[in-house]
Amino acid sequence: MEEQSIELPKTPARGGLYAPVKQAGTILHVSGHIPNADGKVMFAGKVGAERTVEEGQAAARLCMLNILSQLQAFLGDLNRLKGPVKILAWVASAPGFGGQPLVINAASQLLIDLFGEEGWCARSAIGTNELPLDVTVEIEAVFELKA
């Protein structure tokens, strides 16, 4: 990972019966993370209605920061990561809103900024009518460890 100065939020608490990170060989599967900080939802509502694209992007970036915080807690050192393999993102969207890729670009850009060329990964950005707790964005991820 390239040397970048970012401040990770406090590691989010588990919100159900699941493993926040599951390791399979050199692959880490990270459960879906929402835009919360200190146990409080920071972005609720649908993009294209209650939320702007820019607010959706801030929500996506916070989701990815929470994922990185979770990986830091699991690994002890983010420098053990080679980079992301795939992110799967959902955007709570008002009817007619089709800019989900624009929203999730904020999470992708953070990964590119942090990991350089290794930060480019496969991605899906999906619009949905509802997400848990009425959050604006939820993202899950797959990362690879360095050999």
C-alpha positions as CSV (number, residue, x, y, z in Angstrom):
1,M,0.0,0.0,0.0
2,E,1.3,3.4,-0.9
3,E,2.1,5.7,2.0
4,Q,-1.0,7.8,2.5
5,S,-2.2,9.7,5.5
6,I,-5.8,8.8,6.3
7,E,-7.6,8.6,9.6
8,L,-9.6,5.4,10.0
9,P,-12.8,5.6,12.0
10,K,-13.4,3.5,15.0
11,T,-13.9,-0.2,14.0
12,P,-17.7,-0.6,13.5
13,A,-19.5,-3.0,15.9
14,R,-20.9,-6.2,14.5
15,G,-24.6,-5.7,13.6
16,G,-25.8,-9.3,13.5
17,L,-24.8,-12.9,13.3
18,Y,-21.9,-12.8,10.8
19,A,-18.2,-12.6,10.6
20,P,-17.0,-9.0,9.7
21,V,-14.0,-10.5,7.9
22,K,-13.6,-14.1,6.7
23,Q,-10.2,-15.4,5.5
24,A,-10.0,-18.1,2.9
25,G,-6.3,-18.6,2.0
26,T,-4.9,-15.3,0.9
27,I,-8.4,-13.9,0.2
28,L,-10.3,-11.8,2.7
29,H,-14.1,-11.4,2.4
30,V,-15.4,-8.4,4.2
31,S,-19.1,-8.2,5.1
32,G,-21.2,-5.3,4.0
33,H,-20.4,-2.0,5.8
34,I,-22.6,1.0,6.1
35,P,-21.8,4.7,6.5
36,N,-21.8,4.9,10.3
37,A,-19.4,6.5,12.8
38,D,-19.4,5.8,16.5
39,G,-22.4,3.6,16.2
40,K,-24.5,6.3,14.5
41,V,-25.7,6.3,10.9
42,M,-24.2,9.3,9.1
43,F,-26.1,9.1,5.8
44,A,-29.7,7.9,5.5
45,G,-32.1,8.3,2.6
46,K,-32.1,7.8,-1.1
47,V,-29.8,9.4,-3.6
48,G,-31.9,11.4,-6.0
49,A,-34.5,12.2,-3.3
50,E,-33.2,13.0,0.2
51,R,-29.5,12.8,-0.7
52,T,-27.4,14.4,-3.5
53,V,-24.8,12.5,-5.5
54,E,-22.1,14.2,-3.5
55,E,-23.7,13.1,-0.2
56,G,-23.9,9.6,-1.7
57,Q,-20.2,9.8,-2.5
58,A,-19.3,10.8,1.0
59,A,-21.4,7.9,2.3
60,A,-19.5,5.5,-0.1
61,R,-16.2,6.8,1.1
62,L,-17.2,6.4,4.7
63,C,-18.3,2.8,4.0
64,M,-14.8,2.0,2.5
65,L,-13.1,3.7,5.5
66,N,-15.1,1.4,7.8
67,I,-14.1,-1.6,5.7
68,L,-10.4,-0.6,6.0
69,S,-10.9,-0.1,9.7
70,Q,-12.3,-3.6,10.0
71,L,-9.4,-5.0,8.0
72,Q,-6.9,-3.1,10.2
73,A,-8.5,-4.7,13.3
74,F,-8.4,-8.1,11.7
75,L,-4.9,-8.0,10.3
76,G,-3.2,-5.6,12.7
77,D,-1.4,-3.9,9.7
78,L,-3.0,-2.8,6.4
79,N,0.4,-3.1,4.8
80,R,-0.2,-6.8,4.7
81,L,-2.8,-6.2,1.9
82,K,-1.9,-6.5,-1.7
83,G,-5.1,-4.7,-2.6
84,P,-8.8,-5.0,-3.4
85,V,-10.1,-7.7,-5.7
86,K,-13.8,-6.7,-5.9
87,I,-16.3,-4.4,-4.3
88,L,-20.0,-4.9,-4.4
89,A,-22.0,-1.8,-3.6
90,W,-25.7,-0.9,-3.2
91,V,-27.0,2.6,-3.4
92,A,-30.5,3.4,-2.0
93,S,-31.9,5.2,-5.0
94,A,-35.0,7.2,-5.8
95,P,-37.1,6.1,-8.8
96,G,-35.4,7.2,-12.0
97,F,-31.9,7.7,-10.4
98,G,-29.3,5.9,-12.5
99,G,-26.0,7.4,-11.2
100,Q,-25.0,4.5,-8.9
101,P,-21.5,4.2,-10.6
102,L,-20.9,7.9,-9.9
103,V,-21.7,7.4,-6.2
104,I,-19.4,4.4,-5.8
105,N,-16.6,6.1,-7.7
106,A,-15.7,7.7,-4.3
107,A,-15.0,4.4,-2.7
108,S,-13.1,3.2,-5.8
109,Q,-11.0,6.4,-5.8
110,L,-10.0,5.9,-2.2
111,L,-8.7,2.5,-3.0
112,I,-6.8,3.7,-6.0
113,D,-5.3,6.6,-3.9
114,L,-4.2,4.1,-1.2
115,F,-3.1,1.1,-3.3
116,G,-2.0,2.7,-6.5
117,E,-2.3,0.4,-9.5
118,E,-3.3,-2.5,-7.2
119,G,-6.3,-0.4,-6.1
120,W,-8.1,-0.9,-9.4
121,C,-10.6,-3.8,-8.8
122,A,-13.7,-5.4,-10.2
123,R,-16.8,-3.6,-9.1
124,S,-20.6,-3.7,-9.2
125,A,-22.8,-0.6,-8.3
126,I,-26.4,-1.6,-7.8
127,G,-29.4,0.6,-7.2
128,T,-32.0,-0.6,-4.6
129,N,-35.1,0.8,-3.1
130,E,-34.2,0.1,0.6
131,L,-31.1,-0.7,2.7
132,P,-30.9,-1.7,6.4
133,L,-31.5,1.3,8.7
134,D,-32.4,3.4,5.7
135,V,-28.7,3.9,5.0
136,T,-27.7,5.5,1.7
137,V,-24.9,3.1,0.7
138,E,-23.7,-0.4,1.7
139,I,-20.5,-1.9,0.4
140,E,-18.9,-5.3,0.8
141,A,-15.4,-6.2,-0.4
142,V,-12.9,-8.9,-1.3
143,F,-9.2,-8.2,-0.6
144,E,-6.0,-10.2,-1.3
145,L,-3.1,-10.5,1.1
146,K,0.5,-10.1,0.0
147,A,2.3,-13.4,-0.6
